[in-house]
Amino acid sequence: MSRRGALVLFWTWLLVATAAVTYPGVSFANRVRPFLFGLPYVFVWVAFWVASAFVVFAVADRRLERDRDGEAS
Amino acid sequence: MERWHAITGVVVVYLIITLLIGLAAARRTSSGVTGYVAADRRFGVLPMYFIVGGTVFSAFAFLGAPGWAYSRGVAVLYILSYGVLGIAPWYFAGPRAARIGRERGIVTQAQLVCARFPSRPLSALLALLSVAAFVPYIMLQMSGAGIVFNAVTQGQVPFELGAALAYGVVIAYVLIGGASAVGWTNVFEGVTMMVVAWGIGIYLPMELYGGVGPMFERIAEARPELLALPGLGPDGQRWSWGAYSSAILSSAIGLMMWPHLFMKAFTARDERTLRRTVVLFPTFQLFLIPLILVGFAGVLFPTPPPTADSILPHMILTTSLPAVVVGLFCAGALAASMSTGDALLHGAASIAIEDGISPFVRLGEARRRMLMQVLVLTVGGLAYWLAILQERSLVWLLLTAYGIIDQLAPPVYAALYWRRATTAGVLSGLVAGIATTVFFFVNPALRPYEIHEGILGLVVNLAVLLAVSLATPAQRVAHTDAFTVEAHLPAETTA
């Protein structure tokens, strides 16, 4: 992934996640069943987007950090 | 020994440990203003993680999130949604603010904005807004501490004494140790609140329903309206999508604009530390999940709590838990309250002096630090006095505060990213945005689609900022580039 790719990933995630947890995005996931891990579907949907933040931030950060190390040396 | 003695004993031990950590941290900082306000810019990832997490999540999250789940169902998911959206832009803006802060000796948000847009009225306005938004917020934290203490000891420790005990400790360590004490105590408080939240969040559904799945099965059968977004409004009727979505947006935009949180950027050791803090933040955020589960566990609880917000202490007390566990719960709730309250007290004092007084009166370092300490005592005392006078009906103040805090986003982002922005544009946008927010707060019926007044204020704020900036002469390029252009060599090295 390029530096540009990491930035695109980061900002695309932010846009998609914002759309996914607000209206109308979230209304498509607005179901109780099926239960996942004992939780209603919509609950897991929102929790998934929170957890995905960690993965996306970590991946993008790793890539961007490599660039910064390059610049500094 | 009576039960409440054991509970109080556990809480007192927790308070003593917190105080000792605060006092130990105090010995490690310099005696200047940067030491007191920004802990000499020395925090690494571990303290930053708990400082940001502990400061974001207050007594309001600890008691309010279960309260929302209990009374308003999945509407509570808004609280879970906004945190990661709010912190994301901080991955870029935080390190940039920190770099400029280091270069220019900046320790507050208003100093950063006013370094780019030099204006004493702007500085004073930002200071005034911050302190005005902080006082009700601190009162709410103190009330939270008093209520929890009072509830778990079944009234044996009165509200006033509980709040005084917890905040006596907070004021002592903020007074003596400043940002350093706030930071290191937040590590302990953050761990405490997380462990307690996860423990109770898993234990209560197990104990009452035999698991999280069976609990939701029963709620889906008995109260299906609680499990369909956007959940219920404050009146118990279905909430509107406009209100739900704009609550998320308004909170996400406002999150890192809270001046006491923003200024944490200046306490980090380097830019790398700040970025890692952002990356790790979502893991802290997940601690809301057990708290939400606790609220849902209350839905079919046989006896209703006195108020929705007291569902958590209510259940803790009516399911026969050992006294030590109840004491730990109380410590967790106090930790949530104190790790936010300390940053607010410290922020209010620092901002009032650095942004409200310093631009107008010349004061030496020692004098400023001393004045900050006097203000910690004054603000703490004032908030305590007000909290005792009337502990409720404050929530509305805090909710307006969020709308007002949103209005700080355009000045901050313009300072860091928009070359063409001018002082006149920022100042007039801010004033127009605040006026709009207050107008729609006072006349909620006029809001289109029940959209949050902070978002409506932002629209006006941005429009005025754009129009006035473009109509006034641009700033010198040499001046703007120092803020809006990324440094070629990252200033990662520490002296």
Interface residues (C-beta under 8 A of the other chain):
Chain A: F10 W13 L14 A17 T18 V21 T22 Y23 P24 V26 S27 N30 V32 R33 F35 F37 G38 L39 P40 V42 F43 V46 A47 W49 V50 A51 A53 F54 F57 A58 D61 E65 R68 E71 A72
Chain B: V74 L77 L80 S81 G83 V84 L85 A88 P89 Y91 G211 V212 G213 P214 M215 F216 E217 A220 P224 L227 A228 L229 P230 W241 G242 Y244 S245 I248 L249 A252 R272 R275 R276 V278 V279 L280 F281 P282 T283 Q285 L286 I289 I292 H488 L489 P490 E492
